[in-house]
Amino acid sequence: MPLKNQKPIPGKEKIAVSKLLNNFQKDLRIDVDLVCGEANAETSFIKDKDLHRPGLALAGYIDLFTYQKVQIIGNTESRYLENLSPDKRIASFKEFTSFDIPLIICTAGNRLPDALVQIARKRGIPVAITPVETSKFMFLLRDFLQDYFALQSMAHGTMVDVYGIGILISGKSGIGKSEVALDLVERGHRLVSDDVVMLTKKSNILIASATEMNKHFMEIRGLGILNVLSMFGIRSIRYQKRLEVILELSLWEDTSSVERTGLDNETTDILNTSIPLIKLPITPGKNITVIAEVIAMNYLLKHYGYDAAEEFQNKVHSHIAKKKNSPDMPNRAVEYFEGDFE
């Protein structure tokens, strides 16, 4: 199936507060402790990947209050509540908690006064605390939620890490994708996934990984199933890698046109993300492994501002301009050949 025709897999729609806090602590090793609402943490769900700081809502402006998001109470909100009189503080918090808020998190070591905690407990709203500073905590939690709710897709191909560049080798079944990947692994590069590649969209990039079933395994037709981790060691695998280049293999007789200069940079869209596409026709004797390494190195050169195709084109134009009025033969690369006595 062509990669551009891959159907997106809808992201998850919600996550329970208890699962969010447990997974967040386990994966990021950050302390987040519930101080109330433990009984409701299983039935209170978060459905939005973004976060909200409720300064205006605590001040009384609730017309545009996005209560369905996780509410973050940092230093600013805490100081504001502390500066209110006890009656105004309780009235403000009662109005704030009159909405169906899924979760309140106090960051930077801040804590709600006991009277406000009791109000949240009566409303069944989970309240958690963390010592992590607000901006850092919000960045980590937002990234975690974006990953959880992310759009995904499944692609047929083999994903490898070559010199730090994520290359997805695609092509019809039996064309040799796994064999190329195996040769790359033997040369010191790393396998991400063989045959089935899971693609997850985070921000505007695609992260590739294997499935739980096929991670570290590879099928070589005529040989069978191999465990790359057991055979080549930990240096031969990666659990995830950003997708940066797609290498599409095809038989020479099935290829209608072949790129000769590299000036026409073709791309393909996966999950509305543009990825560079290189179509490589293969023939007997062509070393696809070396070409894959060169593709990775060429991508790095372009990333750092050097494009060999553009430089050659400029050189040709410059040479034509110089020779326009002189029909002499092209100059040799070396003006004088030293004697060769061997």
Beta strands, then each sheet from edge to edge (+ up, - down):
strand 1: 8-9
strand 2: 15-16
strand 3: 33-36
strand 4: 45-46
strand 5: 51-52
strand 6: 70-73
strand 7: 104-106
strand 8: 127-129
strand 9: 152-162
strand 10: 165-170
strand 11: 190-202
strand 12: 205-209
strand 13: 217-220
strand 14: 224-227
strand 15: 240-242
strand 16: 245-251
strand 17: 267-270
strand 18: 273-282
sheet 1: 1+ 9- 10+ 16+ 18+ 17-
sheet 2: 1+ 9- 11+ 12- 15+
sheet 3: 2+ 4-
sheet 4: 3+ 8- 7- 6- 5-
sheet 5: 13+ 14-
end
